[in-house]
Amino acid sequence: MNLKILSRNAHLYSTKRLVEVGLQRGHSVEVVDPLKCDLIIQKKNPTVYYKGRHLDTTDAIIPRIGTSITYYGTAVVRQFQMMGAFTTTTSDSLIKSRDKLRSLQILSKCKLGLPKTIFTNYSRDVKEAIQHVGGAPLVIKLLEGTQGLGVVLAETENAAESVIEAFNGLEARVIVQEYIKEAQGADLRAFVVDGKIVGAMKRQAKEGEFRSNLHRGGTARIIRLSEAEQYAAIKAAEAMGLGVAGVDMLQSDRGPLILEVNSSPGLEGIERATGTDIATAIISYIERNI
């Protein structure tokens, strides 16, 4: 199988692991920088031109598209799809998952648990928006934030008003969510491949921090998900149309609440926390579909 991994950095842990497993299983594997791809669009034989050659013999791709290059990255994925290549993440599912507001609306339609959320068009009635999610403390998130960046915990209503008004003044789109106190600064990451959970970990924020992201100094350990948590993770990945997904959830008194469905989840944290070979699960998924 001729496999391409769309990644801007061949030295990242996730990219290296996928290359390693692909080669071990006898495939031809190449890391392709999506920003250096030229897309040749024509009536017959659309192709991708990369470093002086056409990538017409590609059987499958694994998109590792960063948020900052979503627009061009999804165009490259779409081009490979037009060429008949299998992809672990389609361009449409990538676009849906990157739009936090749209994602929440899709998950809500599927009757999945979510923290109560409000989104307004730079409303001047900030007090009312705060009351819609039950008052302070509450969480304010930039729609374009990643890895815990652009996420603020407002402890009081005055602080919440100040932060929301500041973002509104900058015309920065935000969502406001209720704070789930019983989660105690922890969340769950379920790794879903081809409709099955292949690994799960519980991430705990460091002392004095409410964001549990490993990039923010959080710690992780293996966890066994409840049936409700398994169902929520699998259903969320399915709703977003993702063959490979990292589903982030909170444990609450009313069951699992989904925070986000990540279309390019990193492998390092979960492989080290759980000892599970996630990279092999992804390559095996591709093999079953080629």
N, C-alpha and C positions, 0 to 999 in steps of 0.2 A: 504494500500500500504506500502511495506517495502522500505524505502528510505534511501540512504546513501549519506552523503555530504563528499566529499573528500577534507579535509582541514587539515593543520598541526596545526591549532590553533582554538580550539573550542570557544575561548573568543573573536575572531574578530567580529566586528559589523555585517558584511555580513553573517557570519556563524550562529551567534546567531539569526538573523532575520529569516533565512531560517528554522532553527530548530523550532523556535517559531510558525511560520505560519503552518509548516507541522504538528506539534502536534495539533494546534488549529483545523485543518481540519481533524483530526482523523487518521492520518497516524503514522506508526512506523518510527521514525527518529533516525539515529545514525551518529555521526561524526567519520569518519575514516581517520587516518593519512596515506596517500598513501605510505610514506617511510617505514612504518611498515608492509606493506602488502607483503606476499610471494605469488608469482604467480606459480601455479601448472599447467604446460602445458603438456597435454597428448592427446592421440587420442580421447578418450571419456571423457566427463565431465570435461573440464578445469575449474579451480576454483581459488578463492582467499582465502588464509589462513591468518587470522588476530586475534591476541591475543588468540590463542589456539582453534579457531573454523573456520569452512568454511562458507563463505558468499554466499551460493548457493541460498538463498531465496530472494535475492535482486531484486526488481522490477525496480528500477530506481536509477540513480546517478546524483549528481550535482557536477561536477568537479570545485574545487577552487584551481587550480594548479598554484603555484608561478613560476616565470621565472627560478629561480635557480634549480628547480627540474623538468623541462620540460621533460627531457629524461625518467626518471623513472615514472613520473606522467602520461605521455601519454601511457606508457606500461601498467600501472594499468587500465587506462580508456579502453584501447583496450581489456584487459582481461575481464572486465565486459561486454563489447560489445559481446565478444565471448560467454559469458554465457547467452546472450539474454536479458540483462538489457537495458532499455532505458536510454539514456544520453542526457542532455541538450547541451553538447559539445562533439562531436566525437573526437577521437584521431587524425584523419587526419586534421580536421578543427583547432584543437588546435595547431598542428605542423605548419600549414600554417600561422596562425595568429601570431605566435611567430617569424617567419622569416620575418623581416621588408622588406628586399629586395624582397623576393618572394611575399609578400603581395602587395607591390606597383606594381609589374609586373602584378599580377592578376587583381588589380583594374584598371590599365591602359588598359588591354585587354578588360575590360567591359566598356570602354569609360567614366569612372568616372573622375571628376576633381581632379587634384593633383597639389601640388607645383612642379615646375620643379626640377628634381632630377638627380644627376649624381653619379655613383658608378664606381670606377676604381680599378684596381689590383695594388695598391700601386704605382700609376703613378708618375714618376719623373717630369712630365710636369704639375705641380700644377697650374700654371698661367692659362693654357688652361682650366683646370677643373673649375676654378673659373669663367671664362668667359662664360662657357656653361650654368650657372645658372643666368647670367646677372650681375656678379660682386658683390662687397660688397655693403651693408651688406648682409650676408648670414648666414645660419644655418648649423652647422656641428653636426651630430648625430652618436653616437656609435650604431652599429647594435644590441648590447645586452643591451642597456640602458632601464630603466623603470622609471616611475613616475618623469620624467624630469631629471633624472640623466644621465650624458653622453651626454648632449645637450649643445652646445656652440653657442652663437651669436657672429660672428666676424664682428665688425663694419667697419673695413678697409681691403683692399686687403692684406696689409702686415701682419695684424693679422691673416687673414684667411690662408695665406701661412704658417705661423709659426705653427698654430694649426694642420693643415693637415699634414705637414711634421713631427710634433711630433708624431701624431698618426701613421703615416706610419712607422716611426722609431721603434715604439713599436709593429708593425705588428697588430695593432688594426683596425678592419674593420669599416669604416665609410661611411655614405652617406652625400652628400652635397646638400642642398636645397636652393632655392630662399627664401628670406625673404619677407613676405607679409605685407608691411607697413600698409596698410589700415585696417588690423585686429586689430591694436592698442593694442597688447598684450593680446587679448582675443581669446577664441575658444569656440566651441559648443560641448557638449557631448549629443548625442542622445542614449537613451537606447532602444534597439530593442529586443523584445521577440516574438518568433514565427511569424516573418515577420511583426510585428506591432510595432510602436513606443509607448512605454508606459510612457515615461518621457523624458524631455529635459531640459538642463540648459546651461546657458552661464557663463563661467569661466573667470574671469578677473585677470590678474597678478597684484601683488602688485607693488607699485611705485618703479621704478628702476630695475624691473625684467621683462623679456620678457616671461618666462615660466608661464603658467596659472594654472599649477597643484595645487590642493588644498594642497598637501603635501609640496609644495614650498611656501605656504602662500597666495595662490590665494583665491579669494572669488567667490561665485556662487549665481546665482539667476535663477528663472524659466523663460523660454522663449518659445514663440510660433514659431515653425519652419515654414519657407516658404515652398511652395510645392516643390521647387527644392531641399531644404535641406532635406525634408522628403524622397523624392525619392532617393537621394544620400545615405542616411543612410540605408534605407531598402535594396537597391540594393547592398551596400557594405557588409552588413551582409549576404545576400544571396550568394554573390560571394565567401565569405569565408566559406560558409556552416555552419554558426553559428546560432543555435536556440536562444541563448542568447548572446548579444554583446553590447559593448559600442563603438559607432562610434564617433571619434573625428574629427571635421571639423573646417576650418577657413572660415570666411566670406570675400570674395574678390570681386573686381570689375568685375571679370569674373564668378562669381557664387561660390557655395560651393566647397572647396578644402579639400579632405580627408587627414588627417594626419596619422591616425592609426585606426585599428579595434581591440579592446581589447576583448579577449575571456574569461577573468575572471574579468569583471568590478566590482568595489566596489559599494555597495548599499548605504553606509552612506551619501556621499556627495549629491547624487541626491535625495534620500528620504528626506533629511532635507531641501534641496533647493527648492524642488517642492511640498513637502507634499504628494507625490504619493507613494502608497504601492507597490513597485516594487517586494518585496518578494512574495506577493500573486500572482502577475502576473506570476512569474516563477513556483510556485507550481501548479497553474491552468494549465499552459502549459503542465506540466508533466501529470496531471490528464487526460487531453484530449487525451494523447497518450498511456495511459495504459489501 
